[in-house]
Amino acid sequence: MGRSPCCSHEELRKGAWTVQEDQKLIAYIQKHGTGSWRTLPQKAGLQRCGKSCRLRWFNYLRPDIKRGKLSQEEEQTIIKLQAVLGNRWSSIAKHLPKRTDNEIKNYWNSYLRKQFEKNAGDSSSPKPISSDSSPESNPMTCAWFH
């Protein structure tokens, strides 16, 4: 059962995207829109999987993405929301306009978590929720039940 394979994985390029591949993807989407990600690579002349094209577009190539260093306010927002929501990166990204959930996740895992854990002794900083916490201890989930 299930879906048939979208492509023969033997013929696909893997690894880093080239500038030419990025240009092909951007040009195709500007002309035709996103449509079906399964068929897009073949129509755009790319030797990539549809999932790879979708992730490349949403995480790196969209024109409305804000790139560059996160501000202090953005860092504080991530820390506070991660303490409340846990690792729900797409929910956190909704509070940071033009930032992607992938960028926020990567920033947390490579920098902010270490900084947060280092300062964990400070009682004024929010504490992250544990994965085994009950819904009653998480104010965001409690709001759904009231």
C-alpha positions as CSV (number, residue, x, y, z in Angstrom):
1,M,0.0,0.0,0.0
2,G,1.2,3.5,0.5
3,R,2.6,5.9,-2.0
4,S,4.7,5.0,-5.0
5,P,8.2,6.4,-5.0
6,C,8.4,9.9,-6.3
7,C,11.7,9.3,-8.1
8,S,14.5,6.9,-8.6
9,H,16.9,7.7,-5.7
10,E,19.9,6.4,-7.7
11,E,19.8,9.3,-10.1
12,L,19.4,12.1,-7.5
13,R,22.0,14.6,-6.5
14,K,22.7,14.7,-2.8
15,G,24.6,17.2,-0.7
16,A,25.1,20.9,-1.0
17,W,23.0,22.9,-3.5
18,T,24.8,24.8,-6.2
19,V,24.0,28.3,-7.2
20,Q,22.7,27.1,-10.6
21,E,20.3,24.7,-8.9
22,D,19.0,27.5,-6.6
23,Q,18.5,29.7,-9.7
24,K,16.5,27.0,-11.5
25,L,14.3,26.4,-8.5
26,I,13.7,30.2,-7.9
27,A,13.0,30.7,-11.6
28,Y,10.5,27.8,-11.8
29,I,8.6,28.9,-8.7
30,Q,8.4,32.5,-9.8
31,K,6.9,31.4,-13.1
32,H,4.7,28.5,-12.1
33,G,4.3,28.7,-8.3
34,T,5.0,25.8,-5.9
35,G,2.2,23.4,-7.0
36,S,3.1,19.8,-6.5
37,W,6.5,19.3,-4.9
38,R,6.6,15.7,-6.1
39,T,6.6,16.8,-9.8
40,L,8.4,20.1,-9.4
41,P,12.1,18.8,-9.7
42,Q,11.5,17.1,-13.0
43,K,9.6,20.1,-14.4
44,A,12.3,22.5,-13.2
45,G,15.1,20.4,-14.6
46,L,16.6,19.5,-11.2
47,Q,18.1,16.1,-10.2
48,R,16.7,16.5,-6.7
49,C,13.9,14.9,-4.7
50,G,10.7,17.0,-4.2
51,K,11.2,17.0,-0.5
52,S,14.7,18.5,-0.9
53,C,13.3,21.2,-3.2
54,R,10.5,22.0,-0.7
55,L,12.9,22.3,2.2
56,R,15.4,24.4,0.2
57,W,12.6,26.8,-0.8
58,F,11.0,27.2,2.6
59,N,14.2,27.3,4.7
60,Y,16.6,29.3,2.4
61,L,15.3,30.7,-0.8
62,R,11.9,32.3,-0.1
63,P,12.1,36.1,-0.6
64,D,10.3,36.9,2.6
65,I,12.9,35.2,4.9
66,K,14.8,37.4,7.3
67,R,18.4,36.3,7.4
68,G,21.3,37.2,9.7
69,K,22.0,37.5,13.4
70,L,19.1,37.3,15.8
71,S,18.5,40.3,18.0
72,Q,18.5,40.2,21.8
73,E,14.7,40.5,21.8
74,E,14.4,37.5,19.4
75,E,16.8,35.5,21.6
76,Q,14.8,36.3,24.7
77,T,11.5,35.4,22.9
78,I,13.0,32.0,21.9
79,I,14.2,31.3,25.4
80,K,10.8,32.2,27.0
81,L,8.7,30.3,24.4
82,Q,11.0,27.2,24.5
83,A,10.5,27.1,28.3
84,V,6.7,27.2,27.7
85,L,6.3,25.2,24.4
86,G,9.3,23.0,24.5
87,N,10.8,22.1,21.1
88,R,7.7,23.1,19.1
89,W,9.8,25.2,16.7
90,S,7.0,26.0,14.2
91,S,4.9,27.4,17.1
92,I,7.8,29.4,18.3
93,A,8.6,30.7,14.8
94,K,5.0,32.2,14.6
95,H,6.1,34.7,17.2
96,L,9.3,35.7,15.2
97,P,8.1,37.2,11.9
98,K,10.1,36.1,8.8
99,R,12.3,33.6,10.7
100,T,12.0,29.9,9.9
101,D,11.4,27.2,12.3
102,N,14.5,25.4,11.0
103,E,16.7,28.5,11.7
104,I,15.3,28.9,15.2
105,K,15.8,25.2,15.9
106,N,19.4,25.3,14.7
107,Y,20.1,28.5,16.6
108,W,18.7,27.0,19.8
109,N,20.6,23.7,19.4
110,S,24.0,25.3,18.5
111,Y,24.0,28.3,20.7
112,L,21.1,29.3,22.9
113,R,20.6,26.0,24.7
114,K,24.3,26.1,25.9
115,Q,24.0,29.7,27.0
116,F,20.7,28.9,28.7
117,E,22.1,25.9,30.6
118,K,25.2,27.9,31.6
119,N,22.9,30.6,33.2
120,A,20.4,28.0,34.6
121,G,21.6,28.9,38.1
122,D,20.0,32.3,37.8
123,S,16.6,32.0,39.4
124,S,15.1,34.8,37.2
125,S,15.6,32.8,33.9
126,P,12.7,30.6,32.8
127,K,13.1,26.9,33.2
128,P,12.6,24.5,30.2
129,I,9.8,22.0,30.6
130,S,10.8,18.4,30.8
131,S,9.5,15.9,28.2
132,D,7.7,13.9,30.9
133,S,5.8,16.9,32.4
134,S,2.0,16.7,32.7
135,P,-0.4,19.0,30.9
136,E,-1.3,20.6,34.2
137,S,2.3,21.9,34.6
138,N,2.4,23.4,31.2
139,P,0.4,26.7,31.0
140,M,0.0,26.5,27.2
141,T,-1.7,23.1,27.3
142,C,-3.8,24.0,30.3
143,A,-5.3,26.9,28.3
144,W,-6.8,24.4,25.8
145,F,-8.8,22.6,28.5
146,H,-10.4,25.7,30.1
